[in-house]
Amino acid sequence: MEVLEKLEQRISELLAGIDRLKAENARIRSESETNSAKIAELSEENRKMCASLAQEENTRGEAMKRLDALLRKIEEHENIE
């Protein structure tokens, strides 16, 4: 009988362990889904920021070209006089 009691106790412990593991697995799965959603949001934000940065760089480049052209005009005008 003692062996059966030990077996029953061990089975109860194992079943309780399984329940804990299932709960932990559900928690981790939920966190993973939340993190995946956050990663997707951050990736989209990063894409938008990269596009914005590229646009800003293009705008800055165009402004620099226009300023260089104006400086050349001024220099040419001064050389003529």
C-alpha positions in Angstrom: 0.0 0.0 0.0 2.9 2.4 0.7 4.1 2.0 -2.8 0.6 2.9 -4.2 0.5 6.0 -1.9 3.9 7.1 -3.2 2.8 6.5 -6.8 -0.4 8.5 -6.2 1.6 11.3 -4.6 4.1 11.3 -7.5 1.4 11.3 -10.1 -0.3 14.3 -8.3 3.0 16.1 -8.3 3.5 15.4 -12.0 0.0 16.6 -12.9 0.5 19.8 -10.9 3.8 20.3 -12.7 2.1 19.9 -16.0 -0.5 22.5 -15.0 2.2 24.9 -14.0 4.0 24.3 -17.3 0.8 24.9 -19.3 0.2 28.2 -17.5 3.8 29.3 -18.0 3.6 28.3 -21.7 0.4 30.3 -22.1 2.0 33.3 -20.4 5.1 33.1 -22.6 2.9 32.7 -25.8 0.9 35.8 -24.8 4.1 37.8 -24.2 5.5 36.6 -27.5 2.4 37.7 -29.4 2.6 41.1 -27.6 6.3 41.5 -28.5 5.6 40.5 -32.1 3.0 43.2 -32.4 5.4 45.7 -30.8 8.2 44.7 -33.2 5.8 45.1 -36.2 4.9 48.6 -34.9 8.5 49.6 -34.4 9.5 48.2 -37.8 6.8 50.4 -39.4 7.9 53.4 -37.5 11.5 52.8 -38.5 10.5 52.5 -42.1 8.6 55.8 -41.9 11.5 57.5 -40.2 14.0 56.2 -42.8 11.8 57.5 -45.6 11.5 60.8 -43.8 15.2 61.0 -43.4 15.8 60.2 -47.0 13.4 63.0 -48.0 15.1 65.4 -45.6 18.5 64.5 -47.1 17.1 65.1 -50.7 15.7 68.4 -49.6 19.0 69.4 -48.0 20.9 68.4 -51.1 18.6 70.4 -53.3 18.9 73.4 -51.1 22.7 73.1 -51.1 22.7 73.0 -54.9 20.6 76.1 -55.1 22.8 77.9 -52.6 25.9 77.0 -54.6 24.2 78.3 -57.8 23.4 81.6 -56.1 27.0 81.9 -54.8 28.3 81.3 -58.3 26.0 84.0 -59.7 27.2 86.4 -57.1 30.9 85.5 -57.8 30.3 85.9 -61.6 28.6 89.2 -61.0 31.5 90.5 -58.9 34.0 89.3 -61.5 32.2 91.2 -64.2 32.3 94.5 -62.4 
